[in-house]
Amino acid sequence: MELDKQELIKVLGHYLKSLREQKGTSLNIFAYENDLTTATVSRIENGLVDTKFSTLIKYAKGLEIPLEHIIMNLDIDYSNDN
């Protein structure tokens, strides 16, 4: 699936939310345990902000998964074909 920037931000946010929920961690607890504000986590997971790389690392650590797992499992098209 080819995505523009805003769609990519939403796909990433929804994916991060699904991973957090699969782990069974509430938004508030996840934010607290990973040195993030609840507002930041909410904005990321609702696709409202472009997530910083350092925040993606916090997500990976908090979810106890490799960072590449997050990137490689997004439903996006990495090709340059138009």
N, C-alpha and C positions, 0 to 999 in steps of 0.2 A: 504494500500500500504506500503510495507516494503522498507525503504530507507536507504542508507548509509549516512555518515555524509555530504558529499558534496551535495548530492541530497536534504537532509533535509535543508541545508543552502539555496539552491535555492528555494525550496518550500516556506520557511518562507519569504524570500525576495520578491518573487513575490506576496505572500499573503499580506504582508505589503504594497506593492505598490498599489495593487488593493483596499485596504481599504483607503489609502490616496486619491487615485483618486476618489473613491466613495464619499468621503467627499468634493471633488472639490477643494482641496488645491494643489497648485503647489509644486514641489520639493523644490524650493528656499524658498518659504514662510514657508513651513513646517519645513525646517531646521532652519531657522531664529527664528521662534516662539518657537522652542523646544530645543534651545541651542545645535544644531548639525551643523556640516559643510555640505555644499551641497555635497561635495565629499563623506563624510561618508554615507549620506542618499542614494546617488547613488550606492555606493559599496554594501550596505546592500540590496537594492531593486533589484540589478542585481545578487544577490547570490554570491558575490565575497568574503565576509568576514563572519566570525562566529560572530553573534551579541551578544554583552554583555548583561547581564541581566539588568543592569542599563539603557541601551539604549532601551530595550524592554519596560521598565517602561515609558520612555519618549515617545515612540510611543503610548502606551496605553493612556497616559494623553493627548497627542496631538490629538489623534483620538477620545477622549472622550468616551472610551470604557473600560470595565474591562480587566485587563491583561489576565485573564483566557479565555476571549473570543478569544483572539489571539491564545492561545495554543490549546484550545478545538476544534477550527474550522479548524485546519490544516489537510490536507488529508494524515495522516500517520497512520501506524499500530503500536500500543503500545504493542502488544503481543510479547512474547518471542518465539513463535512457529517458527520452521524452516521448 
